[in-house]
Amino acid sequence: MTQLDVMYLYGAAPSEAAMVALGQVRKVYGIRRVEFNEAEKTVRVEYDATRLTEPIVHQLLRRSGLDVVERISLIPPQPEPEIAAPVAG
């Protein structure tokens, strides 16, 4: 079992019908957890990568009625490496 997380930014707040449908997404074999952050308008899904792929998770959220805007990277940006100036000789 390979657990992966994916995070999406959503636009409009989910309707009551979308929340009910999202409750059904939690029952899909391979979905481990669905967490909402209303302040940041994000949804984070933990899933089993041996059962599902990221495009399938995205499709499940869209079909439930959630207004998925974009995928958000969970890896923070890395600092640019410093390039040493050539030594004059």
DSSP file (Angstrom, degrees, kcal/mol; ACC not computed):
  #  RESIDUE AA STRUCTURE BP1 BP2  ACC     N-H-->O    O-->H-N    N-H-->O    O-->H-N    TCO  KAPPA ALPHA  PHI   PSI    X-CA   Y-CA   Z-CA
    1    1 A M              0   0    0      0, 0.0     2,-0.6     0, 0.0    47,-0.0   0.000 360.0 360.0 360.0 127.2    0.0    0.0    0.0
    2    2 A T        -     0   0    0      2,-0.0    47,-3.6     0, 0.0     2,-0.5  -0.951 360.0-153.8-116.6 112.5    1.4    3.4   -1.1
    3    3 A Q  E     +A   48   0A   0     -2,-0.6     2,-0.3    45,-0.2    45,-0.2  -0.737  17.9 175.6 -90.4 129.2   -0.2    6.4    0.6
    4    4 A L  E     -A   47   0A   0     43,-2.8    43,-2.9    -2,-0.5     2,-0.4  -0.932  17.6-146.8-128.0 154.4   -0.2    9.7   -1.3
    5    5 A D  E     -A   46   0A   0     -2,-0.3     2,-0.3    41,-0.2    41,-0.2  -0.935  12.6-175.9-118.4 144.9   -1.7   13.1   -0.6
    6    6 A V  E     -A   45   0A   0     39,-2.0    39,-2.9    -2,-0.4     2,-0.4  -0.995   8.5-156.5-137.3 142.8   -2.9   15.6   -3.1
    7    7 A M  E     -AB  44  72A   0     65,-0.7    65,-3.2    -2,-0.3     2,-0.3  -0.962   8.0-171.4-125.2 139.5   -4.2   19.1   -2.4
    8    8 A Y  E     -AB  43  71A   0     35,-2.6    35,-2.3    -2,-0.4     2,-0.4  -0.946  20.2-134.0-127.2 147.6   -6.6   21.2   -4.5
    9    9 A L  E     -AB  42  70A   0     61,-3.0    60,-3.3    -2,-0.3    61,-1.3  -0.850  26.8-158.9 -93.2 134.1   -7.8   24.8   -4.4
   10   10 A Y  E     - B   0  68A   0     31,-2.6    58,-0.2    -2,-0.4     3,-0.1  -0.862   9.1-153.0-116.5 155.2  -11.5   25.1   -4.8
   11   11 A G  S    S+     0   0    0     56,-2.8    -1,-0.2    -2,-0.3    57,-0.1   0.878  71.1  32.0 -87.0 -93.1  -13.5   28.2   -5.9
   12   12 A A  S    S-     0   0    0      1,-0.1    55,-0.5    56,-0.0    -1,-0.2  -0.353  93.6 -97.8 -70.2 146.4  -17.1   28.4   -4.7
   13   13 A A        -     0   0    0      1,-0.1    -1,-0.1    53,-0.1    -2,-0.0  -0.381  51.0 -98.3 -60.7 139.9  -18.0   26.9   -1.3
   14   14 A P        -     0   0    0      0, 0.0    -1,-0.1     0, 0.0    52,-0.1  -0.336  36.9-125.6 -64.8 140.9  -19.5   23.4   -1.8
   15   15 A S     >  -     0   0    0     50,-0.2     4,-2.2     1,-0.1     5,-0.2  -0.215  28.9-100.4 -74.6 172.5  -23.2   23.2   -1.8
   16   16 A E  H  > S+     0   0    0      1,-0.2     4,-2.0     2,-0.2     5,-0.2   0.902 126.0  51.2 -61.8 -40.5  -25.1   20.9    0.6
   17   17 A A  H  > S+     0   0    0      1,-0.2     4,-2.2     2,-0.2    -1,-0.2   0.884 109.3  50.8 -64.3 -38.6  -25.6   18.4   -2.3
   18   18 A A  H  > S+     0   0    0      2,-0.2     4,-2.6     1,-0.2    -1,-0.2   0.884 108.3  52.2 -66.5 -38.1  -21.8   18.5   -3.0
   19   19 A M  H  X S+     0   0    0     -4,-2.2     4,-1.5     2,-0.2    -2,-0.2   0.887 109.5  49.2 -65.8 -37.9  -21.0   17.9    0.6
   20   20 A V  H  X S+     0   0    0     -4,-2.0     4,-1.1     2,-0.2    -2,-0.2   0.926 112.7  47.9 -64.7 -43.9  -23.3   14.8    0.6
   21   21 A A  H  X S+     0   0    0     -4,-2.2     4,-1.4    43,-0.3     3,-0.4   0.877 108.4  54.4 -64.3 -37.8  -21.6   13.6   -2.6
   22   22 A L  H  X S+     0   0    0     -4,-2.6     4,-1.4     1,-0.2    -1,-0.2   0.828 101.2  59.6 -65.8 -30.5  -18.2   14.2   -1.1
   23   23 A G  H  < S+     0   0    0     -4,-1.5     4,-0.3     1,-0.2    -1,-0.2   0.851 104.4  50.3 -62.4 -34.0  -19.3   12.0    1.8
   24   24 A Q  H >< S+     0   0    0     -4,-1.1     3,-1.1    -3,-0.4     4,-0.3   0.816 101.8  61.4 -73.0 -30.9  -19.7    9.3   -0.7
   25   25 A V  H >< S+     0   0    0     -4,-1.4     3,-1.7     1,-0.3    -2,-0.2   0.879  96.3  60.9 -61.0 -36.8  -16.2    9.9   -2.1
   26   26 A R  T 3< S+     0   0    0     -4,-1.4    -1,-0.3     1,-0.3    -2,-0.2   0.735  99.6  56.9 -62.3 -21.0  -14.9    9.0    1.3
   27   27 A K  T <  S+     0   0    0     -3,-1.1    -1,-0.3    -4,-0.3    -2,-0.2   0.524  78.7 114.4 -88.4  -6.3  -16.4    5.6    0.8
   28   28 A V  S X  S-     0   0    0     -3,-1.7     3,-2.3    -4,-0.3     2,-0.3  -0.468  81.2-106.0 -68.1 132.3  -14.5    4.9   -2.4
   29   29 A Y  T 3  S+     0   0    0      1,-0.3    -1,-0.1    -2,-0.2     3,-0.1  -0.435 108.5  28.1 -61.5 119.1  -12.1    2.0   -2.0
   30   30 A G  T 3  S+     0   0    0      1,-0.4    18,-2.8    -2,-0.3     2,-0.6   0.071  88.9 112.3 113.8 -21.6   -8.6    3.6   -1.8
   31   31 A I  E <   +C   47   0A   0     -3,-2.3    -1,-0.4    16,-0.2    16,-0.3  -0.752  37.6 175.6 -83.0 122.1   -9.6    7.0   -0.4
   32   32 A R  E     -     0   0A   0     14,-2.9     2,-0.3    -2,-0.6    15,-0.2   0.841  59.4  -5.5 -95.2 -39.8   -8.2    7.2    3.1
   33   33 A R  E     -C   46   0A   0     13,-1.8    13,-2.5     2,-0.0     2,-0.4  -0.991  46.5-159.9-158.5 146.0   -9.1   10.7    4.1
   34   34 A V  E     -C   45   0A   0     -2,-0.3     2,-0.4    11,-0.2    11,-0.2  -0.985  19.0-176.6-130.0 119.9  -10.6   14.0    2.8
   35   35 A E  E     -C   44   0A   0      9,-2.9     9,-3.0    -2,-0.4     2,-0.4  -0.967   9.0-156.8-122.9 132.1   -9.8   17.2    4.7
   36   36 A F  E     -C   43   0A   0     -2,-0.4     2,-0.5     7,-0.2     7,-0.2  -0.840   8.1-165.5-104.7 142.8  -11.2   20.6    4.0
   37   37 A N  E  >> -C   42   0A   0      5,-2.8     5,-1.9    -2,-0.4     4,-1.1  -0.895   7.3-175.4-122.5  97.9   -9.6   23.9    5.0
   38   38 A E  T  45S+     0   0    0     -2,-0.5    -1,-0.1     1,-0.2     5,-0.0   0.830  79.9  57.8 -65.6 -32.8  -12.4   26.5    4.6
   39   39 A A  T  45S+     0   0    0      1,-0.2    -1,-0.2    -3,-0.1    -2,-0.0   0.896 119.0  30.1 -65.5 -39.7  -10.1   29.5    5.4
   40   40 A E  T  45S-     0   0    0     -3,-0.3    -1,-0.2     2,-0.1    -2,-0.2   0.466 105.6-126.4 -96.9  -3.2   -7.7   28.6    2.6
   41   41 A K  T  <5 +     0   0    0     -4,-1.1   -31,-2.6     1,-0.2     2,-0.3   0.930  63.2 135.8  55.4  50.1  -10.3   27.0    0.3
   42   42 A T  E   < -AC   9  37A   0     -5,-1.9    -5,-2.8   -33,-0.2     2,-0.4  -0.908  43.1-158.2-125.3 155.2   -8.4   23.8    0.0
   43   43 A V  E     -AC   8  36A   0    -35,-2.3   -35,-2.6    -2,-0.3     2,-0.5  -1.000   9.1-160.9-130.5 131.4   -9.2   20.1    0.1
   44   44 A R  E     -AC   7  35A   0     -9,-3.0    -9,-2.9    -2,-0.4     2,-0.5  -0.950   5.8-166.0-115.8 129.6   -6.5   17.5    0.8
   45   45 A V  E     -AC   6  34A   0    -39,-2.9   -39,-2.0    -2,-0.5     2,-0.5  -0.963   8.2-158.8-120.8 126.9   -7.1   13.9   -0.1
   46   46 A E  E     +AC   5  33A   0    -13,-2.5   -14,-2.9    -2,-0.5   -13,-1.8  -0.905  27.5 168.2-100.0 128.9   -5.1   11.0    1.2
   47   47 A Y  E     -AC   4  31A   0    -43,-2.9   -43,-2.8    -2,-0.5     2,-0.7  -0.933  42.3-104.9-141.6 162.6   -5.4    8.0   -1.1
   48   48 A D  E >>  -A    3   0A   0    -18,-2.8     4,-2.3    -2,-0.3     3,-1.6  -0.801  24.9-158.6 -89.4 112.1   -3.9    4.5   -1.8
   49   49 A A  T 34 S+     0   0    0    -47,-3.6    -1,-0.1    -2,-0.7   -46,-0.1   0.615  89.5  64.3 -71.8 -11.9   -1.8    4.9   -5.0
   50   50 A T  T 34 S+     0   0    0    -48,-0.4    -1,-0.3     1,-0.1     3,-0.1   0.646 115.6  30.5 -81.4 -13.2   -2.0    1.1   -5.6
   51   51 A R  T <4 S+     0   0    0     -3,-1.6     2,-0.3     1,-0.2    -2,-0.2   0.719 126.7  25.0-109.4 -34.3   -5.8    1.5   -6.1
   52   52 A L     <  -     0   0    0     -4,-2.3     2,-0.3   -22,-0.2    -1,-0.2  -0.861  62.0-140.6-132.5 161.9   -6.2    5.0   -7.5
   53   53 A T     >  -     0   0    0     -2,-0.3     4,-2.0    -3,-0.1     3,-0.3  -0.796  33.9-106.8-116.4 165.5   -4.3    7.7   -9.5
   54   54 A E  H  > S+     0   0    0     -2,-0.3     4,-2.6     1,-0.2     5,-0.2   0.904 119.0  54.3 -60.5 -42.7   -4.3   11.4   -9.0
   55   55 A P  H  > S+     0   0    0      0, 0.0     4,-2.3     0, 0.0    -1,-0.2   0.867 108.2  50.4 -60.8 -33.1   -6.5   12.1  -12.1
   56   56 A I  H  > S+     0   0    0     -3,-0.3     4,-2.4     2,-0.2    -2,-0.2   0.912 110.0  49.3 -69.1 -41.4   -9.1    9.7  -10.7
   57   57 A V  H  X S+     0   0    0     -4,-2.0     4,-2.0     2,-0.2    -1,-0.2   0.925 111.7  49.8 -61.4 -44.2   -9.1   11.5   -7.4
   58   58 A H  H  X S+     0   0    0     -4,-2.6     4,-2.4     1,-0.2    -2,-0.2   0.920 111.0  49.2 -59.5 -45.1   -9.5   14.8   -9.2
   59   59 A Q  H  X S+     0   0    0     -4,-2.3     4,-2.7     1,-0.2    -1,-0.2   0.886 107.5  54.3 -64.0 -39.6  -12.4   13.4  -11.3
   60   60 A L  H  X S+     0   0    0     -4,-2.4     4,-1.2     1,-0.2    -1,-0.2   0.912 110.5  46.7 -60.1 -42.9  -14.1   12.0   -8.1
   61   61 A L  H  X>S+     0   0    0     -4,-2.0     5,-1.7     2,-0.2     4,-0.5   0.920 113.4  48.0 -66.5 -43.5  -14.0   15.5   -6.6
   62   62 A R  H ><5S+     0   0    0     -4,-2.4     3,-1.3     1,-0.2    -2,-0.2   0.909 110.4  51.5 -63.5 -42.2  -15.3   17.2   -9.8
   63   63 A R  H 3<5S+     0   0    0     -4,-2.7    -1,-0.2     1,-0.3    -2,-0.2   0.758 101.6  61.7 -68.6 -23.3  -18.1   14.7  -10.2
   64   64 A S  H 3<5S-     0   0    0     -4,-1.2   -43,-0.3    -3,-0.2    -1,-0.3   0.671 123.6-103.8 -74.9 -14.7  -19.2   15.3   -6.6
   65   65 A G  T <<5S+     0   0    0     -3,-1.3     2,-0.3    -4,-0.5   -50,-0.2   0.444  70.9 146.4 107.1   2.1  -19.8   19.0   -7.5
   66   66 A L      < -     0   0    0     -5,-1.7     2,-1.8   -48,-0.2    -1,-0.3  -0.567  53.0-127.2 -74.4 133.9  -16.8   20.5   -5.9
   67   67 A D        -     0   0    0    -55,-0.5   -56,-2.8    -2,-0.3     2,-0.4  -0.565  32.0-169.2 -81.9  78.1  -15.5   23.6   -7.9
   68   68 A V  E     +B   10   0A   0     -2,-1.8   -58,-0.3   -58,-0.2     3,-0.1  -0.578  12.8 175.4 -74.8 124.4  -11.8   22.4   -8.2
   69   69 A V  E     -     0   0A   0    -60,-3.3     2,-0.3    -2,-0.4   -59,-0.2   0.877  57.0 -24.2 -96.3 -50.4   -9.7   25.3   -9.5
   70   70 A E  E     -B    9   0A   0    -61,-1.3   -61,-3.0     2,-0.0    -1,-0.4  -0.991  59.4-101.1-160.7 160.8   -6.2   23.9   -9.4
   71   71 A R  E     -B    8   0A   0     -2,-0.3     2,-0.4   -63,-0.2   -63,-0.3  -0.707  34.9-146.7 -86.2 140.0   -3.8   21.4   -7.9
   72   72 A I  E     -B    7   0A   0    -65,-3.2   -65,-0.7    -2,-0.3     2,-0.2  -0.916  16.0-119.7-111.4 133.3   -1.5   22.8   -5.2
   73   73 A S        -     0   0    0     -2,-0.4   -67,-0.1     1,-0.1   -65,-0.0  -0.500  12.2-158.1 -70.5 134.8    2.0   21.4   -4.7
   74   74 A L  S    S+     0   0    0     -2,-0.2    -1,-0.1   -69,-0.2   -68,-0.0   0.525  73.2  87.3 -88.6  -7.6    2.6   20.0   -1.2
   75   75 A I  S    S-     0   0    0      1,-0.0     3,-0.1     3,-0.0    -2,-0.1  -0.832  83.1-127.2 -94.0 121.5    6.4   20.4   -1.6
   76   76 A P        -     0   0    0      0, 0.0    -2,-0.1     0, 0.0    -1,-0.0  -0.309  36.6 -88.7 -66.3 152.0    7.5   23.9   -0.6
   77   77 A P        -     0   0    0      0, 0.0     0, 0.0     0, 0.0     0, 0.0  -0.339  43.6-129.4 -61.2 139.0    9.6   25.9   -3.1
   78   78 A Q        -     0   0    0     -3,-0.1     2,-0.0     1,-0.1    -3,-0.0  -0.667  23.9-105.9 -90.8 144.6   13.3   25.2   -2.8
   79   79 A P        -     0   0    0      0, 0.0    -1,-0.1     0, 0.0     3,-0.0  -0.361  39.7-102.7 -67.6 149.4   15.8   28.1   -2.5
   80   80 A E        -     0   0    0      1,-0.1     2,-0.1    -2,-0.0     0, 0.0  -0.517  39.4-114.0 -70.1 135.1   17.8   28.8   -5.6
   81   81 A P        -     0   0    0      0, 0.0     2,-0.3     0, 0.0    -1,-0.1  -0.446  30.2-113.8 -70.0 144.3   21.4   27.5   -5.3
   82   82 A E        -     0   0    0     -2,-0.1     2,-0.6    -3,-0.0     0, 0.0  -0.620  24.0-142.1 -79.7 134.6   24.1   30.1   -5.2
   83   83 A I        -     0   0    0     -2,-0.3     2,-0.2     1,-0.0    -1,-0.0  -0.866  16.8-129.9-100.4 123.3   26.4   30.1   -8.1
   84   84 A A        -     0   0    0     -2,-0.6     3,-0.1     1,-0.1    -1,-0.0  -0.463  22.9-115.7 -73.5 140.3   30.0   30.9   -7.3
   85   85 A A        -     0   0    0     -2,-0.2    -1,-0.1     1,-0.1     2,-0.0  -0.472  39.0 -97.8 -72.2 144.8   31.8   33.5   -9.3
   86   86 A P        -     0   0    0      0, 0.0     2,-0.5     0, 0.0    -1,-0.1  -0.357  37.7-116.4 -65.2 144.1   34.7   32.3  -11.4
   87   87 A V        -     0   0    0     -3,-0.1     2,-0.3    -2,-0.0    -3,-0.0  -0.702  23.7-134.8 -84.8 124.6   38.1   32.8   -9.9
   88   88 A A              0   0    0     -2,-0.5    -1,-0.0     1,-0.1     0, 0.0  -0.594 360.0 360.0 -78.2 136.6   40.3   35.2  -11.9
   89   89 A G              0   0    0     -2,-0.3    -1,-0.1     0, 0.0    -2,-0.0   0.466 360.0 360.0-139.5 360.0   43.7   33.8  -12.2
